[in-house]
Structure formats: C-alpha cells, structure tokens
Amino acid sequence: MASKVDYQAGKKHGLQLKNQESELDSIAAEFAGELDEATLSKYKTQFMSYDINNSGDIDHYELQLLMEKINQPKTYLELKKMIEQVDSTGKGAINFRDFIKMMTGKTSSILQKILMFEEMGKKSEQPKGIPQKKSISDLP
C-alpha cells in the first residue's frame, strides 16, 4: 500500500511558525512595559532558534542540542536541574515567559549565565569584500 505523500508540508511548517510567532508576540506584550521592543525581539528570535520542534517549549532534548552546539555538553541530570531552576509551570520544559524572566535576571540560573556567555562569544560581523584603498594621509 502506498501512503499518500503530503506535498504541502512546507506550507504547514510555515503556518506553524507564524502561529508560534504570534503566540510569542502575545506573551512578549506582557513584558512590553518592562523591556524595549528590540530586546523582546532578540529574545523571541533566540527562543525560536532554540525551540527546534516549534512546540513553544524548550525541552531536555532541545536544551541538550543547544549545550552541545556551544561546546558545553551536559548530562541528563544537569539539564533537568537547569530546567527546574527556570520552569515555573512544573512540566519539565522552559516556555517563553520563563525564558524572558530568566534572561532579564528575574530568575538567576546556570542556563542564563551560559546563554549570556554564548552571546558574548559570537564573533562580531567582519567587513566583507575588498578593503578600501588607503592614502598616505590615512596612515598614523
């Protein structure tokens, strides 16, 4: 039996991302008085990049992938402890509301420190292309 192939999976994924983004925007609106729009947008982009399956939560597996990506592999128990420090709902995952509280320092955690160091460790954007010609007057 041949199963029916769904050729619209990309469209469904795009809709799922839009739905997740609108949900995150509504949560971010709760923090609009405390944080500026650029910071909230940065946190939303970060969260969406860490939430691989677009579930709206960062679970153990996604946190493990994040830690391995930044060369800080952790055991299951260490990941569980990191999540417990931040998780306010008790479901064993970090939702966007918890993520914002963690990143703004309202909840101090090991994960917050690691993510801050990861952000600091990113290379700044280098100029691309051919360097500009310099004249003698440009020399010190």
N, CA, C and O atoms as a MOPAC input file, in Angstrom:
PM7 MOZYME 1SCF
protein

 N      0.82100 1    -1.17100 1     0.00000 1
 C      0.00000 1     0.00000 1     0.00000 1
 C      0.87400 1     1.24600 1     0.00000 1
 O      1.76400 1     1.39200 1     0.83800 1
 N      0.62800 1     2.09200 1    -0.89400 1
 C      1.36500 1     3.35000 1    -0.97200 1
 C      0.66000 1     4.38600 1    -0.11000 1
 O     -0.55100 1     4.58300 1    -0.21800 1
 N      1.42400 1     5.03700 1     0.73600 1
 C      0.83100 1     6.07900 1     1.56400 1
 C      0.77700 1     7.38000 1     0.76300 1
 O      1.58000 1     7.62500 1    -0.13700 1
 N     -0.18000 1     8.17600 1     1.12100 1
 C     -0.35300 1     9.44900 1     0.42300 1
 C      0.74200 1    10.42700 1     0.85300 1
 O      0.94300 1    10.64500 1     2.04800 1
 N      1.43000 1    11.00100 1    -0.08900 1
 C      2.50400 1    11.94100 1     0.18300 1
 C      1.90700 1    13.34200 1     0.32000 1
 O      1.11100 1    13.78500 1    -0.50700 1
 N      2.31400 1    14.01400 1     1.37900 1
 C      1.83000 1    15.37300 1     1.62100 1
 C      2.84600 1    16.35900 1     1.04700 1
 O      3.92800 1    16.54400 1     1.60500 1
 N      2.49200 1    16.98100 1    -0.06000 1
 C      3.39000 1    17.92000 1    -0.71200 1
 C      3.29700 1    19.32500 1    -0.11600 1
 O      4.02200 1    20.22600 1    -0.53900 1
 N      2.41500 1    19.51500 1     0.85800 1
 C      2.21500 1    20.83400 1     1.45100 1
 C      2.87600 1    20.96000 1     2.81900 1
 O      2.53000 1    21.85400 1     3.59100 1
 N      3.82300 1    20.07600 1     3.12700 1
 C      4.46000 1    20.09500 1     4.44700 1
 C      5.17400 1    21.41400 1     4.70200 1
 O      5.15000 1    21.91600 1     5.82500 1
 N      5.80300 1    21.98100 1     3.69100 1
 C      6.47500 1    23.26400 1     3.85500 1
 C      5.50300 1    24.36800 1     4.21400 1
 O      5.80200 1    25.23500 1     5.03500 1
 N      4.33500 1    24.32800 1     3.58900 1
 C      3.31100 1    25.33300 1     3.88100 1
 C      2.80900 1    25.16900 1     5.31500 1
 O      2.59200 1    26.15600 1     6.01700 1
 N      2.62500 1    23.91900 1     5.74700 1
 C      2.16900 1    23.67600 1     7.12100 1
 C      3.20700 1    24.13600 1     8.12800 1
 O      2.87100 1    24.69300 1     9.17200 1
 N      4.47000 1    23.89800 1     7.80600 1
 C      5.53900 1    24.32800 1     8.69600 1
 C      5.55700 1    25.86200 1     8.79900 1
 O      5.73100 1    26.41400 1     9.88600 1
 N      5.37700 1    26.53300 1     7.67600 1
 C      5.32500 1    27.99500 1     7.68400 1
 C      4.17100 1    28.51700 1     8.52300 1
 O      4.32100 1    29.49200 1     9.25900 1
 N      3.00900 1    27.86200 1     8.41000 1
 C      1.85400 1    28.25900 1     9.22200 1
 C      2.11500 1    28.01600 1    10.70500 1
 O      1.73300 1    28.81800 1    11.55700 1
 N      2.77300 1    26.89400 1    10.99600 1
 C      3.10900 1    26.58400 1    12.38100 1
 C      4.05400 1    27.64300 1    12.95700 1
 O      3.89200 1    28.07000 1    14.10000 1
 N      5.04100 1    28.06400 1    12.15800 1
 C      5.95900 1    29.11200 1    12.60900 1
 C      5.24000 1    30.43500 1    12.83800 1
 O      5.52100 1    31.13900 1    13.80700 1
 N      4.30300 1    30.77500 1    11.93700 1
 C      3.53200 1    32.01500 1    12.09600 1
 C      2.69900 1    31.97400 1    13.36900 1
 O      2.62800 1    32.95200 1    14.11300 1
 N      2.06000 1    30.81000 1    13.61300 1
 C      1.24700 1    30.66700 1    14.82100 1
 C      2.09900 1    30.79200 1    16.07000 1
 O      1.71700 1    31.45800 1    17.03200 1
 N      3.26400 1    30.14200 1    16.04800 1
 C      4.15600 1    30.22400 1    17.20000 1
 C      4.61900 1    31.66400 1    17.40600 1
 O      4.67000 1    32.15200 1    18.53500 1
 N      4.95100 1    32.33000 1    16.32100 1
 C      5.41700 1    33.70700 1    16.42800 1
 C      4.33200 1    34.62000 1    16.99800 1
 O      4.62800 1    35.50600 1    17.79900 1
 N      3.08500 1    34.41200 1    16.59400 1
 C      2.00400 1    35.25000 1    17.13500 1
 C      1.76800 1    34.95200 1    18.61600 1
 O      1.46500 1    35.86100 1    19.38800 1
 N      1.90400 1    33.68800 1    19.01600 1
 C      1.77700 1    33.34600 1    20.43700 1
 C      2.89900 1    34.00000 1    21.25300 1
 O      2.66600 1    34.53300 1    22.33700 1
 N      4.10800 1    33.94600 1    20.71100 1
 C      5.24300 1    34.55900 1    21.40900 1
 C      5.08400 1    36.07600 1    21.47900 1
 O      5.45900 1    36.69600 1    22.47300 1
 N      4.53000 1    36.67100 1    20.42500 1
 C      4.28300 1    38.11600 1    20.43000 1
 C      3.29200 1    38.49800 1    21.52700 1
 O      3.46400 1    39.51500 1    22.19900 1
 N      2.24200 1    37.66600 1    21.70700 1
 C      1.25100 1    37.97400 1    22.75000 1
 C      1.87100 1    37.84900 1    24.14000 1
 O      1.53400 1    38.62200 1    25.03800 1
 N      2.77800 1    36.88000 1    24.32700 1
 C      3.47200 1    36.76100 1    25.61200 1
 C      4.43100 1    37.93100 1    25.79700 1
 O      4.53700 1    38.48000 1    26.89400 1
 N      5.13300 1    38.31500 1    24.72800 1
 C      6.07700 1    39.42500 1    24.79400 1
 C      5.35600 1    40.72600 1    25.13700 1
 O      5.93600 1    41.60700 1    25.77200 1
 N      4.10200 1    40.85300 1    24.72400 1
 C      3.33000 1    42.06200 1    25.01000 1
 C      3.15000 1    42.25300 1    26.51800 1
 O      3.01500 1    43.38200 1    26.99000 1
 N      3.14900 1    41.14700 1    27.27500 1
 C      3.03300 1    41.25100 1    28.73000 1
 C      4.24900 1    41.95000 1    29.34200 1
 O      4.14800 1    42.56600 1    30.40300 1
 N      5.39600 1    41.85000 1    28.66800 1
 C      6.63600 1    42.43400 1    29.17800 1
 C      6.97200 1    43.76100 1    28.50200 1
 O      8.05300 1    44.30900 1    28.72000 1
 N      6.06400 1    44.27900 1    27.69000 1
 C      6.33200 1    45.49400 1    26.91100 1
 C      6.63000 1    46.69900 1    27.79500 1
 O      7.42100 1    47.55900 1    27.40700 1
 N      6.03000 1    46.77900 1    28.94900 1
 C      6.28000 1    47.90800 1    29.83900 1
 C      7.64400 1    47.85400 1    30.49900 1
 O      8.19600 1    48.88500 1    30.88600 1
 N      8.19200 1    46.64300 1    30.63000 1
 C      9.46200 1    46.46800 1    31.32600 1
 C     10.66300 1    46.47600 1    30.38500 1
 O     11.74500 1    46.92500 1    30.76300 1
 N     10.47600 1    45.97700 1    29.15200 1
 C     11.58200 1    45.83600 1    28.20300 1
 C     11.24700 1    46.54500 1    26.90300 1
 O     10.07900 1    46.68700 1    26.54000 1
 N     12.28800 1    46.98800 1    26.20600 1
 C     12.05100 1    47.64200 1    24.92000 1
 C     11.80200 1    46.58400 1    23.83500 1
 O     12.08600 1    45.40000 1    24.01600 1
 N     11.27700 1    47.04300 1    22.73400 1
 C     10.88400 1    46.15100 1    21.64200 1
 C     12.06600 1    45.39200 1    21.03600 1
 O     11.92100 1    44.22700 1    20.66500 1
 N     13.21900 1    46.02700 1    20.93200 1
 C     14.40000 1    45.37600 1    20.34900 1
 C     14.85400 1    44.19800 1    21.20300 1
 O     15.21500 1    43.14600 1    20.67400 1
 N     14.83800 1    44.37000 1    22.51500 1
 C     15.24300 1    43.29400 1    23.42000 1
 C     14.26400 1    42.13300 1    23.33700 1
 O     14.67600 1    40.97500 1    23.26100 1
 N     12.97000 1    42.43700 1    23.35300 1
 C     11.96500 1    41.38100 1    23.24400 1
 C     12.07800 1    40.64500 1    21.91900 1
 O     11.92400 1    39.42500 1    21.86500 1
 N     12.34500 1    41.38100 1    20.86100 1
 C     12.50900 1    40.75900 1    19.55200 1
 C     13.73400 1    39.84500 1    19.53200 1
 O     13.70200 1    38.76900 1    18.93600 1
 N     14.80900 1    40.27800 1    20.18600 1
 C     16.02600 1    39.46100 1    20.26300 1
 C     15.74800 1    38.17900 1    21.03400 1
 O     16.17000 1    37.10100 1    20.61500 1
 N     15.03800 1    38.28300 1    22.16400 1
 C     14.70700 1    37.10600 1    22.96100 1
 C     13.78600 1    36.16000 1    22.19900 1
 O     13.92400 1    34.94000 1    22.28800 1
 N     12.84500 1    36.73300 1    21.44900 1
 C     11.93200 1    35.89300 1    20.66800 1
 C     12.69100 1    35.11900 1    19.59500 1
 O     12.44200 1    33.93100 1    19.38900 1
 N     13.61000 1    35.78900 1    18.91500 1
 C     14.41600 1    35.12800 1    17.88100 1
 C     15.28200 1    34.03600 1    18.49300 1
 O     15.39600 1    32.94300 1    17.93900 1
 N     15.89200 1    34.33400 1    19.63600 1
 C     16.70200 1    33.33100 1    20.32400 1
 C     15.85400 1    32.12100 1    20.69800 1
 O     16.23300 1    30.98000 1    20.43300 1
 N     14.71700 1    32.37600 1    21.30900 1
 C     13.84500 1    31.29200 1    21.76100 1
 C     13.41000 1    30.42400 1    20.59100 1
 O     13.43200 1    29.19700 1    20.68000 1
 N     13.01600 1    31.05600 1    19.49900 1
 C     12.55800 1    30.29200 1    18.33700 1
 C     13.69000 1    29.46400 1    17.74300 1
 O     13.44100 1    28.37700 1    17.22100 1
 N     14.92200 1    29.94900 1    17.80900 1
 C     16.03400 1    29.15700 1    17.28400 1
 C     16.34100 1    27.96800 1    18.19400 1
 O     16.79000 1    26.92900 1    17.71100 1
 N     16.10800 1    28.10100 1    19.49500 1
 C     16.35400 1    27.00300 1    20.42100 1
 C     15.20300 1    25.99200 1    20.42000 1
 O     15.42200 1    24.80500 1    20.66200 1
 N     13.98800 1    26.45200 1    20.15000 1
 C     12.80800 1    25.58400 1    20.12900 1
 C     12.72400 1    24.90900 1    18.76100 1
 O     12.03500 1    25.39200 1    17.86300 1
 N     13.41600 1    23.81100 1    18.61500 1
 C     13.57600 1    23.16000 1    17.31600 1
 C     12.26700 1    22.60200 1    16.76600 1
 O     11.99300 1    22.72700 1    15.57200 1
 N     11.46100 1    21.99000 1    17.62200 1
 C     10.22800 1    21.37300 1    17.13200 1
 C      9.03400 1    22.33000 1    17.14600 1
 O      7.90600 1    21.91200 1    16.88600 1
 N      9.27000 1    23.59200 1    17.44300 1
 C      8.23300 1    24.64300 1    17.43100 1
 C      7.04800 1    24.31700 1    18.33000 1
 O      5.90100 1    24.61700 1    18.00100 1
 N      7.34300 1    23.69700 1    19.47000 1
 C      6.28700 1    23.33100 1    20.41100 1
 C      5.92400 1    24.48100 1    21.34800 1
 O      4.88700 1    24.44000 1    22.01000 1
 N      6.76500 1    25.49400 1    21.40400 1
 C      6.52900 1    26.59700 1    22.32400 1
 C      7.27400 1    26.40800 1    23.63600 1
 O      7.19600 1    27.25500 1    24.52500 1
 N      7.99900 1    25.29800 1    23.76000 1
 C      8.77600 1    25.00000 1    24.95600 1
 C     10.15700 1    24.50700 1    24.54700 1
 O     10.32400 1    23.91100 1    23.48400 1
 N     11.13700 1    24.75900 1    25.39600 1
 C     12.46900 1    24.18400 1    25.21700 1
 C     12.55200 1    23.00900 1    26.18200 1
 O     12.59400 1    23.19600 1    27.39800 1
 N     12.57500 1    21.80400 1    25.63600 1
 C     12.60900 1    20.61000 1    26.47200 1
 C     14.04400 1    20.10800 1    26.64800 1
 O     14.99200 1    20.75700 1    26.20600 1
 N     14.19800 1    18.95000 1    27.29500 1
 C     15.52900 1    18.40100 1    27.57400 1
 C     16.34400 1    18.19800 1    26.30600 1
 O     17.52000 1    18.55800 1    26.24900 1
 N     15.72000 1    17.62600 1    25.30100 1
 C     16.44300 1    17.32500 1    24.06300 1
 C     16.93700 1    18.60500 1    23.38700 1
 O     18.08600 1    18.67400 1    22.95000 1
 N     16.08300 1    19.60100 1    23.30500 1
 C     16.46600 1    20.86500 1    22.66500 1
 C     17.54600 1    21.58000 1    23.46500 1
 O     18.44800 1    22.19200 1    22.89300 1
 N     17.45100 1    21.50300 1    24.78700 1
 C     18.48000 1    22.10500 1    25.63200 1
 C     19.80300 1    21.35300 1    25.47400 1
 O     20.87200 1    21.96300 1    25.47200 1
 N     19.72400 1    20.04200 1    25.34400 1
 C     20.93600 1    19.24300 1    25.12900 1
 C     21.60500 1    19.63100 1    23.81400 1
 O     22.82500 1    19.79300 1    23.76400 1
 N     20.82300 1    19.78000 1    22.75900 1
 C     21.38300 1    20.19700 1    21.47100 1
 C     22.02600 1    21.57400 1    21.56700 1
 O     23.09600 1    21.80200 1    21.00100 1
 N     21.38300 1    22.48900 1    22.27800 1
 C     21.92600 1    23.83100 1    22.46500 1
 C     23.26300 1    23.76800 1    23.19000 1
 O     24.22100 1    24.42500 1    22.78200 1
 N     23.33500 1    22.99400 1    24.24800 1
 C     24.57300 1    22.89400 1    25.02300 1
 C     25.69500 1    22.26600 1    24.20500 1
 O     26.84800 1    22.68700 1    24.30100 1
 N     25.36400 1    21.26500 1    23.40500 1
 C     26.38000 1    20.64700 1    22.55800 1
 C     26.85400 1    21.62600 1    21.48600 1
 O     28.02800 1    21.63300 1    21.11400 1
 N     25.94200 1    22.43900 1    21.00100 1
 C     26.28400 1    23.41900 1    19.96800 1
 C     27.28400 1    24.45100 1    20.47000 1
 O     28.13500 1    24.91500 1    19.71200 1
 N     27.18600 1    24.80700 1    21.74000 1
 C     28.10800 1    25.79700 1    22.30200 1
 C     29.25300 1    25.12100 1    23.08000 1
 O     29.90900 1    25.74900 1    23.91100 1
 N     29.47300 1    23.85100 1    22.79600 1
 C     30.56900 1    23.06700 1    23.38900 1
 C     30.49900 1    23.01700 1    24.91000 1
 O     31.52300 1    23.10800 1    25.58700 1
 N     29.29200 1    22.87400 1    25.44100 1
 C     29.08100 1    22.71700 1    26.87700 1
 C     28.16300 1    21.51200 1    27.12400 1
 O     27.09900 1    21.67200 1    27.72200 1
 N     28.55300 1    20.30600 1    26.67500 1
 C     27.66400 1    19.15400 1    26.83800 1
 C     27.37500 1    18.87900 1    28.31000 1
 O     28.26300 1    18.99500 1    29.15400 1
 N     26.14400 1    18.51900 1    28.61100 1
 C     25.69900 1    18.26900 1    29.98400 1
 C     25.01400 1    16.91100 1    30.04900 1
 O     24.52200 1    16.39700 1    29.04500 1
 N     24.99100 1    16.33700 1    31.25700 1
 C     24.28000 1    15.07700 1    31.46100 1
 C     22.78600 1    15.36900 1    31.57900 1
 O     22.36400 1    16.51900 1    31.69900 1
 N     22.00400 1    14.29400 1    31.54200 1
 C     20.54700 1    14.44200 1    31.65000 1
 C     20.17900 1    15.10000 1    32.97700 1
 O     19.30500 1    15.96500 1    33.01600 1
 N     20.83200 1    14.70100 1    34.05500 1
 C     20.51400 1    15.26700 1    35.36900 1
 C     20.88000 1    16.75000 1    35.45700 1
 O     20.16200 1    17.53400 1    36.07800 1
 N     21.98900 1    17.12700 1    34.84000 1
 C     22.36600 1    18.54400 1    34.81700 1
 C     21.35200 1    19.36400 1    34.02700 1
 O     20.98400 1    20.46600 1    34.43400 1
 N     20.90000 1    18.82200 1    32.89500 1
 C     19.88200 1    19.51200 1    32.09000 1
 C     18.58200 1    19.63700 1    32.86600 1
 O     17.93000 1    20.68100 1    32.85300 1
 N     18.21900 1    18.55800 1    33.54000 1
 C     16.98100 1    18.56200 1    34.32600 1
 C     17.04900 1    19.63000 1    35.41700 1
 O     16.07200 1    20.33900 1    35.66000 1
 N     18.20600 1    19.74300 1    36.07400 1
 C     18.37700 1    20.75100 1    37.11400 1
 C     18.30200 1    22.15700 1    36.53300 1
 O     17.70600 1    23.04900 1    37.13600 1
 N     18.90500 1    22.35700 1    35.36000 1
 C     18.85400 1    23.66900 1    34.70700 1
 C     17.41700 1    24.06200 1    34.39100 1
 O     17.01500 1    25.20600 1    34.60200 1
 N     16.65900 1    23.11400 1    33.89100 1
 C     15.26000 1    23.39500 1    33.54800 1
 C     14.45100 1    23.65800 1    34.81200 1
 O     13.62300 1    24.56900 1    34.83200 1
 N     14.67400 1    22.87500 1    35.86900 1
 C     13.92700 1    23.05800 1    37.12000 1
 C     14.17000 1    24.43300 1    37.73100 1
 O     13.27400 1    24.98900 1    38.36700 1
 N     15.36800 1    24.99000 1    37.55000 1
 C     15.66700 1    26.31400 1    38.08900 1
 C     14.82400 1    27.40200 1    37.42700 1
 O     14.57300 1    28.44700 1    38.02900 1
 N     14.39100 1    27.16200 1    36.20300 1
 C     13.70100 1    28.18900 1    35.42600 1
 C     12.20800 1    27.90800 1    35.28900 1
 O     11.40200 1    28.83800 1    35.24600 1
 N     11.83800 1    26.63900 1    35.22100 1
 C     10.46900 1    26.22100 1    34.92100 1
 C      9.50900 1    26.61400 1    36.03700 1
 O      9.65800 1    26.17000 1    37.17600 1
 N      8.52600 1    27.44800 1    35.71000 1
 C      7.53100 1    27.85700 1    36.69800 1
 C      6.25300 1    27.03500 1    36.60000 1
 O      5.43900 1    27.04000 1    37.52300 1
 N      6.07000 1    26.32700 1    35.48200 1
 C      4.84600 1    25.54900 1    35.29800 1
 C      4.96600 1    24.12400 1    35.82300 1
 O      3.95500 1    23.46500 1    36.06600 1
 N      6.19400 1    23.64600 1    36.00000 1
 C      6.40400 1    22.30300 1    36.52000 1
 C      6.23500 1    21.19700 1    35.50200 1
 O      6.10500 1    20.03100 1    35.87600 1
 N      6.23300 1    21.53400 1    34.21900 1
 C      6.05800 1    20.48500 1    33.20900 1
 C      7.37500 1    20.01700 1    32.60300 1
 O      7.37200 1    19.24300 1    31.64500 1
 N      8.49400 1    20.47200 1    33.14300 1
 C      9.79400 1    19.98100 1    32.70800 1
 C     10.28300 1    20.57900 1    31.40500 1
 O     11.05100 1    19.94400 1    30.68200 1
 N      9.85500 1    21.77400 1    31.10000 1
 C     10.29100 1    22.47300 1    29.89100 1
 C     10.26100 1    23.98000 1    30.17300 1
 O      9.58700 1    24.44200 1    31.09300 1
 N     10.99700 1    24.72300 1    29.36900 1
 C     11.06500 1    26.17400 1    29.53800 1
 C     10.18000 1    26.83300 1    28.49500 1
 O     10.43200 1    26.71400 1    27.29600 1
 N      9.14300 1    27.52800 1    28.94900 1
 C      8.29700 1    28.24300 1    27.99800 1
 C      8.84400 1    29.65300 1    27.78200 1
 O      9.79800 1    30.05400 1    28.44800 1
 N      8.25900 1    30.39300 1    26.87500 1
 C      8.78400 1    31.70800 1    26.51500 1
 C      8.72500 1    32.68900 1    27.68700 1
 O      9.63100 1    33.50300 1    27.86500 1
 N      7.66300 1    32.61000 1    28.47700 1
 C      7.51600 1    33.50300 1    29.63600 1
 C      8.67200 1    33.26200 1    30.62000 1
 O      9.27800 1    34.20900 1    31.12200 1
 N      8.96800 1    31.97500 1    30.88700 1
 C     10.08900 1    31.63000 1    31.77200 1
 C     11.41500 1    32.06800 1    31.16500 1
 O     12.31500 1    32.51800 1    31.87500 1
 N     11.53000 1    31.93400 1    29.85200 1
 C     12.75500 1    32.30300 1    29.15000 1
 C     13.02900 1    33.79800 1    29.31000 1
 O     14.16000 1    34.19500 1    29.58900 1
 N     12.00400 1    34.62300 1    29.13400 1
 C     12.17700 1    36.07700 1    29.28400 1
 C     12.54800 1    36.42100 1    30.72100 1
 O     13.44400 1    37.23300 1    30.95600 1
 N     11.85700 1    35.80300 1    31.68900 1
 C     12.16600 1    36.07600 1    33.09600 1
 C     13.60900 1    35.68600 1    33.41000 1
 O     14.30600 1    36.38000 1    34.15000 1
 N     14.04600 1    34.56100 1    32.83500 1
 C     15.41100 1    34.10800 1    33.06900 1
 C     16.41400 1    35.07900 1    32.44800 1
 O     17.40000 1    35.44500 1    33.08800 1
 N     16.17200 1    35.49400 1    31.21900 1
 C     17.12100 1    36.35300 1    30.51500 1
 C     17.16600 1    37.76600 1    31.09300 1
 O     18.19300 1    38.43800 1    30.99100 1
 N     16.09000 1    38.22000 1    31.68600 1
 C     16.08600 1    39.56000 1    32.27600 1
 C     16.63400 1    39.56100 1    33.68800 1
 O     16.76400 1    40.62100 1    34.30100 1
 N     16.95600 1    38.39500 1    34.21300 1
 C     17.57700 1    38.31400 1    35.52200 1
 C     16.61500 1    38.17300 1    36.66900 1
 O     17.03500 1    38.19600 1    37.82600 1
 N     15.32900 1    38.02500 1    36.38700 1
 C     14.36600 1    37.85600 1    37.46800 1
 C     14.52100 1    36.48200 1    38.11300 1
 O     14.17100 1    36.28700 1    39.27700 1
 N     15.04900 1    35.53400 1    37.34300 1
 C     15.34500 1    34.20200 1    37.85500 1
 C     16.78900 1    33.90500 1    37.50500 1
 O     17.11100 1    33.68300 1    36.33800 1
 N     17.65300 1    33.89800 1    38.48800 1
 C     19.06200 1    33.62300 1    38.22600 1
 C     19.24600 1    32.11700 1    38.06500 1
 O     18.75800 1    31.33000 1    38.87600 1
 N     19.94900 1    31.73300 1    37.01800 1
 C     20.16600 1    30.31700 1    36.77100 1
 C     21.47000 1    30.09700 1    36.02700 1
 O     22.05500 1    31.02000 1    35.46000 1
 N     21.90400 1    28.85600 1    36.04600 1
 C     23.11500 1    28.47800 1    35.31600 1
 C     22.89100 1    28.68400 1    33.82600 1
 O     23.77900 1    29.16200 1    33.11900 1
 N     21.70800 1    28.32300 1    33.35000 1
 C     21.38900 1    28.44500 1    31.92800 1
 C     21.49500 1    29.89700 1    31.47100 1
 O     21.98600 1    30.16400 1    30.37500 1
 N     21.04400 1    30.82700 1    32.29000 1
 C     21.12600 1    32.25100 1    31.94600 1
 C     22.57400 1    32.66000 1    31.72400 1
 O     22.89400 1    33.34900 1    30.75500 1
 N     23.44100 1    32.23300 1    32.62400 1
 C     24.86200 1    32.58600 1    32.50700 1
 C     25.46900 1    31.98900 1    31.24400 1
 O     26.23400 1    32.65300 1    30.54500 1
 N     25.12800 1    30.73100 1    30.95000 1
 C     25.66500 1    30.06600 1    29.75800 1
 C     25.20600 1    30.77400 1    28.49500 1
 O     26.00400 1    31.00200 1    27.58600 1
 N     23.92500 1    31.12500 1    28.42800 1
 C     23.39900 1    31.80000 1    27.23800 1
 C     24.00700 1    33.19000 1    27.08600 1
 O     24.22100 1    33.64600 1    25.96300 1
 N     24.28900 1    33.87000 1    28.19400 1
 C     24.92700 1    35.18000 1    28.10900 1
 C     26.34700 1    35.04400 1    27.57300 1
 O     26.78000 1    35.85100 1    26.75100 1
 N     27.07300 1    34.02600 1    28.03400 1
 C     28.43000 1    33.81700 1    27.53300 1
 C     28.42000 1    33.38800 1    26.07800 1
 O     29.31900 1    33.74000 1    25.31400 1
 N     27.40500 1    32.62700 1    25.69500 1
 C     27.28600 1    32.22500 1    24.28500 1
 C     27.08700 1    33.45300 1    23.40900 1
 O     27.66900 1    33.54800 1    22.32900 1
 N     26.27800 1    34.38300 1    23.86300 1
 C     26.02000 1    35.61800 1    23.11900 1
 C     27.29400 1    36.45400 1    23.01700 1
 O     27.57100 1    37.05100 1    21.97700 1
 N     28.06400 1    36.49000 1    24.10300 1
 C     29.30700 1    37.26400 1    24.10600 1
 C     30.36800 1    36.61900 1    23.21700 1
 O     31.22300 1    37.30400 1    22.65500 1
 N     30.30100 1    35.29900 1    23.09700 1
 C     31.30100 1    34.58200 1    22.31900 1
 C     31.09600 1    34.63100 1    20.82400 1
 O     31.98200 1    34.24600 1    20.06100 1
 N     29.94300 1    35.09700 1    20.39500 1
 C     29.69500 1    35.18400 1    18.95700 1
 C     30.61700 1    36.22300 1    18.34600 1
 O     30.83000 1    37.30100 1    18.90200 1
 N     31.14800 1    35.87800 1    17.21200 1
 C     32.05100 1    36.80800 1    16.54300 1
 C     31.26000 1    37.97600 1    15.98600 1
 O     30.17000 1    37.80800 1    15.44100 1
 N     31.82200 1    39.14400 1    16.13100 1
 C     31.16800 1    40.30900 1    15.55000 1
 C     31.31300 1    40.24500 1    14.03500 1
 O     32.25500 1    39.65200 1    13.50900 1
 N     30.39100 1    40.84900 1    13.36700 1
 C     30.39000 1    40.77600 1    11.91100 1
 C     31.59700 1    41.52200 1    11.34000 1
 O     31.81400 1    42.70200 1    11.61500 1
 N     32.35100 1    40.81500 1    10.55700 1
 C     33.54100 1    41.38400 1     9.93000 1
 C     33.16000 1    41.98300 1     8.57900 1
 O     32.27200 1    41.46400 1     7.90300 1
 N     33.81300 1    43.05500 1     8.18500 1
 C     33.53000 1    43.62600 1     6.86800 1
 C     33.90000 1    42.62000 1     5.78000 1
 O     34.89200 1    41.89800 1     5.88900 1
 N     33.09400 1    42.59000 1     4.74700 1
 C     33.31600 1    41.64900 1     3.65500 1
 C     33.74200 1    42.40700 1     2.41100 1
 O     33.45400 1    43.59100 1     2.23900 1
 N     34.43200 1    41.68600 1     1.56100 1
 C     34.81700 1    42.27800 1     0.30200 1
 C     36.23300 1    42.81500 1     0.33200 1
 O     36.99700 1    42.55800 1     1.26300 1
 N     36.55500 1    43.54300 1    -0.67400 1
 C     37.89400 1    44.10700 1    -0.82800 1
 C     38.04800 1    45.29300 1     0.11900 1
 O     37.16400 1    46.14800 1     0.18000 1
 N     39.16600 1    45.36000 1     0.86700 1
 C     39.34600 1    46.50300 1     1.76500 1
 C     39.47500 1    47.81000 1     0.97900 1
 O     39.95100 1    47.82800 1    -0.15600 1
 N     39.04700 1    48.87800 1     1.60100 1
 C     39.11400 1    50.18500 1     0.94700 1
 C     40.57300 1    50.60900 1     0.78000 1
 O     41.43200 1    50.28600 1     1.60200 1
 N     40.82100 1    51.32300 1    -0.28000 1
 C     42.17800 1    51.82800 1    -0.52000 1
 C     42.46000 1    52.95500 1     0.46000 1
 O     41.59500 1    53.77500 1     0.76800 1
 N     43.69200 1    52.96700 1     0.93600 1
 C     44.08100 1    53.99400 1     1.89900 1
 C     45.11200 1    54.89600 1     1.25000 1
 O     45.93000 1    54.46400 1     0.43800 1
 N     45.04700 1    56.12700 1     1.62300 1
 C     46.03600 1    57.07500 1     1.11400 1
 C     47.08800 1    57.31900 1     2.19300 1
 O     46.95400 1    56.84600 1     3.32100 1
 N     48.09100 1    58.03200 1     1.84900 1
 C     49.17900 1    58.33200 1     2.77500 1
 C     48.65500 1    59.12300 1     3.97200 1
 O     49.14800 1    58.95400 1     5.08700 1
 N     47.67600 1    59.97200 1     3.75500 1
 C     47.13900 1    60.80100 1     4.85400 1
 C     46.39700 1    59.94700 1     5.89400 1
 O     46.20500 1    60.39600 1     7.02400 1
 N     45.97700 1    58.72100 1     5.53000 1
 C     45.28700 1    57.84700 1     6.46700 1
 C     46.24700 1    57.15900 1     7.43000 1
 O     45.81000 1    56.64500 1     8.46000 1
 N     47.52100 1    57.13500 1     7.12900 1
 C     48.49000 1    56.47700 1     7.98400 1
 C     48.74200 1    57.29600 1     9.24000 1
 O     48.63700 1    58.52200 1     9.21400 1
 N     49.07800 1    56.61900 1    10.35500 1
 C     49.30100 1    57.35800 1    11.61600 1
 C     50.56100 1    58.16700 1    11.61100 1
 O     50.87100 1    58.83400 1    12.59800 1

